[in-house]
Amino acid sequence: MNKKAVVIGGGFGGLSTAALLARDGWIVTLVEKNAQLGGRARYWKKDGFTFDMGPSWYLMPEVFEHYFTHFEKKREDYYDLSPIDPYYKVYFEGGETAELTPRFEENQKLFESFEKGGGKALKAYMEQSSYKYDVAMGDFLYREYKHIGQFFNRRLMTEGLRLGVLGKLDTFVSNYVKDYRAKQILEYAMVFLGTDPAQAPAIYSIMTHVDLNLGVFFPQKGMAGVAEGFASLCRELGVELITDAEVLKVLTEGNRAVGVETNKGTFKADVVVSSADYHHSDTNLLETKHRTYSDSYWEKRVVAPSMFIAYLGIGRELKGFEHHNLYFAKDWDKHFDAIFKNPGWPQNPCFYLSCISKTDS
Ligand SMILES: Cc1cc2nc3c(=O)[nH]c(=O)nc-3n(C[C@H](O)[C@H](O)[C@H](O)COP(=O)(O)OP(=O)(O)OC[C@H]3O[C@@H](n4cnc5c(N)ncnc54)[C@H](O)[C@@H]3O)c2cc1C
């Protein structure tokens, strides 16, 4: 096959799409506007410090292992992983701390210390969380969706309620635990996903299986090392990776995309895949007549909020921190209200401190 594909964006999405197309015989060019590949998972070097700029939690390792099997490769051919113990440390308002570890009995004891029956409740919560995860992965994730009807398969129709697609996470968690500390541990992932536990569907309870059962890992050379691994695989498969190349426009003929115009010239292709943000691709890269949605549609969407990030290079060791540290304000609802209901700067914000030099100097 001599067909050409252009992939827009060099994050995990673009790099993996490019690799899969190349494996299937396409001649692939990937164009990335930044000087570095990795997208949100790129790094920043300054004064001897190296920062992962975006993601820092390496979760669901099996998904990455599965990805490399598509190429008859192994993840460890590209980067190494270190297990993290404790998985994370929580700082509750007032100074109390708790550590969540790979040892389930310790986590159960912790929940029991919060409230009577908490240990048993955690076990029951984990069982439903694992069940939902298995269904989500087995029946939904690795499938092609061409229309919404395909999402409603038999399993969802018969077990929709049990899967928690309809209920809300906060209400669901309250059926298991009442103590605010226990609830915060079971709901904290929503802070990262950019949603409010009171509004998020209960199926997000799978996140507790993801961190407490599947484990938390850290890749050597950070998350940027993972992106570099994805990029190496692309190179081996012959993908041309072009950085500092911003796509200004998707070129079309009739209703077909036939290439892209960039600040580094024009690239013709039989197929164009954009892995840049959907809103950007639809509104900035396509001519109005080819857009999927109108401006008024986009204006009505609620997008996940931005976050404030400080990259701190400190020339001495700080004691008391673990790799992942989470600070939770006691009035958790106020925090979420300040983000979602009455947007403003939260007075007592929940925050996350990533101290990766604990694992990788
Ligand atoms: C601060 C932060 C923390 C996060 N923490 C975690 C975490 O701990 N664990 C986790 O699993 N996930 C985390 N995530 C989410 C994760 O980083 C993203 O889901 C993932 O990196 C997205 O990859 P992507 O390829 O879809 O998009 P991106 O990484 O955004 O890649 C899109 C690429 O397209 C490029 N692009 C855009 N427009 C153009 C154009 N016109 N021309 C050329 N190139 C263009 C961009 O520069 C970018 O490189 C976090 C995200 C952020 C922002």
The ligand as an SDF file (V2000), in Angstrom:
LIG
                    3D

 53 58  0  0  0  0  0  0  0  0999 V2000
   -1.8450   19.0220   34.1360 C   0  0  0  0  0  0  0  0  0  0  0  0
   -2.3470   17.6730   33.6620 C   0  0  0  0  0  0  0  0  0  0  0  0
   -2.2200   16.5740   34.4790 C   0  0  0  0  0  0  0  0  0  0  0  0
   -2.6400   15.3220   34.0360 C   0  0  0  0  0  0  0  0  0  0  0  0
   -2.4310   14.2410   34.8440 N   0  0  0  0  0  0  0  0  0  0  0  0
   -2.6610   12.9950   34.3720 C   0  0  0  0  0  0  0  0  0  0  0  0
   -2.2100   11.8530   35.0890 C   0  0  0  0  0  0  0  0  0  0  0  0
   -1.6180   11.9890   36.1690 O   0  0  0  0  0  0  0  0  0  0  0  0
   -2.4310   10.6230   34.5560 N   0  0  0  0  0  0  0  0  0  0  0  0
   -3.0580   10.4770   33.3400 C   0  0  0  0  0  0  0  0  0  0  0  0
   -3.2380    9.3280   32.9020 O   0  0  0  0  0  0  0  0  0  0  0  0
   -3.4850   11.5390   32.6310 N   0  0  0  0  0  0  0  0  0  0  0  0
   -3.2830   12.8000   33.0980 C   0  0  0  0  0  0  0  0  0  0  0  0
   -3.6240   13.8870   32.3500 N   0  0  0  0  0  0  0  0  0  0  0  0
   -4.2790   13.6770   31.0700 C   0  0  0  0  0  0  0  0  0  0  0  0
   -3.2680   13.2710   29.9810 C   0  0  0  0  0  0  0  0  0  0  0  0
   -2.1430   14.0920   30.0610 O   0  0  0  0  0  0  0  0  0  0  0  0
   -3.9310   13.4580   28.6240 C   0  0  0  0  0  0  0  0  0  0  0  0
   -5.1130   12.7060   28.5800 O   0  0  0  0  0  0  0  0  0  0  0  0
   -3.0540   13.0000   27.4760 C   0  0  0  0  0  0  0  0  0  0  0  0
   -1.7360   13.4690   27.6060 O   0  0  0  0  0  0  0  0  0  0  0  0
   -3.7230   13.5010   26.2050 C   0  0  0  0  0  0  0  0  0  0  0  0
   -3.0040   13.0360   25.0790 O   0  0  0  0  0  0  0  0  0  0  0  0
   -3.5110   13.4170   23.6380 P   0  0  0  0  0  0  0  0  0  0  0  0
   -2.5300   12.8820   22.6830 O   0  0  0  0  0  0  0  0  0  0  0  0
   -4.9160   13.0360   23.4740 O   0  0  0  0  0  0  0  0  0  0  0  0
   -3.5330   15.0160   23.6200 O   0  0  0  0  0  0  0  0  0  0  0  0
   -2.3190   16.0360   23.7720 P   0  0  0  0  0  0  0  0  0  0  0  0
   -1.2730   15.5030   24.6630 O   0  0  0  0  0  0  0  0  0  0  0  0
   -2.9200   17.3620   24.0810 O   0  0  0  0  0  0  0  0  0  0  0  0
   -1.7250   16.0600   22.2890 O   0  0  0  0  0  0  0  0  0  0  0  0
   -2.2560   16.8710   21.2950 C   0  0  0  0  0  0  0  0  0  0  0  0
   -1.0810   17.4500   20.5450 C   0  0  0  0  0  0  0  0  0  0  0  0
   -1.5590   18.1670   19.4200 O   0  0  0  0  0  0  0  0  0  0  0  0
   -0.7140   19.2920   19.2340 C   0  0  0  0  0  0  0  0  0  0  0  0
   -1.4490   20.2660   18.4400 N   0  0  0  0  0  0  0  0  0  0  0  0
   -2.5690   20.9430   18.7660 C   0  0  0  0  0  0  0  0  0  0  0  0
   -2.9440   21.7340   17.7720 N   0  0  0  0  0  0  0  0  0  0  0  0
   -2.0520   21.5530   16.7810 C   0  0  0  0  0  0  0  0  0  0  0  0
   -1.9080   22.1280   15.4750 C   0  0  0  0  0  0  0  0  0  0  0  0
   -2.7720   23.0250   14.9880 N   0  0  0  0  0  0  0  0  0  0  0  0
   -0.8600   21.7230   14.7170 N   0  0  0  0  0  0  0  0  0  0  0  0
    0.0180   20.8060   15.1920 C   0  0  0  0  0  0  0  0  0  0  0  0
   -0.0640   20.2420   16.4140 N   0  0  0  0  0  0  0  0  0  0  0  0
   -1.0860   20.6250   17.1830 C   0  0  0  0  0  0  0  0  0  0  0  0
   -0.4410   19.7590   20.6570 C   0  0  0  0  0  0  0  0  0  0  0  0
    0.7020   20.6080   20.7310 O   0  0  0  0  0  0  0  0  0  0  0  0
   -0.2470   18.4460   21.3670 C   0  0  0  0  0  0  0  0  0  0  0  0
    1.1020   18.0360   21.3630 O   0  0  0  0  0  0  0  0  0  0  0  0
   -3.2380   15.1760   32.7690 C   0  0  0  0  0  0  0  0  0  0  0  0
   -3.4040   16.3000   31.9540 C   0  0  0  0  0  0  0  0  0  0  0  0
   -2.9510   17.5330   32.3880 C   0  0  0  0  0  0  0  0  0  0  0  0
   -3.1170   18.7270   31.4760 C   0  0  0  0  0  0  0  0  0  0  0  0
  1  2  1  0
  2  3  1  0
  2 52  2  0
  3  4  2  0
  4  5  1  0
  4 50  1  0
  5  6  2  0
  6  7  1  0
  6 13  1  0
  7  8  2  0
  7  9  1  0
  9 10  1  0
 10 11  2  0
 10 12  1  0
 12 13  2  0
 13 14  1  0
 14 15  1  0
 14 50  1  0
 15 16  1  0
 16 17  1  0
 16 18  1  0
 18 19  1  0
 18 20  1  0
 20 21  1  0
 20 22  1  0
 22 23  1  0
 23 24  1  0
 24 25  2  0
 24 26  1  0
 24 27  1  0
 27 28  1  0
 28 29  2  0
 28 30  1  0
 28 31  1  0
 31 32  1  0
 32 33  1  0
 33 34  1  0
 33 48  1  0
 34 35  1  0
 35 36  1  0
 35 46  1  0
 36 37  1  0
 36 45  1  0
 37 38  2  0
 38 39  1  0
 39 40  1  0
 39 45  2  0
 40 41  1  0
 40 42  2  0
 42 43  1  0
 43 44  2  0
 44 45  1  0
 46 47  1  0
 46 48  1  0
 48 49  1  0
 50 51  2  0
 51 52  1  0
 52 53  1  0
M  END
$$$$
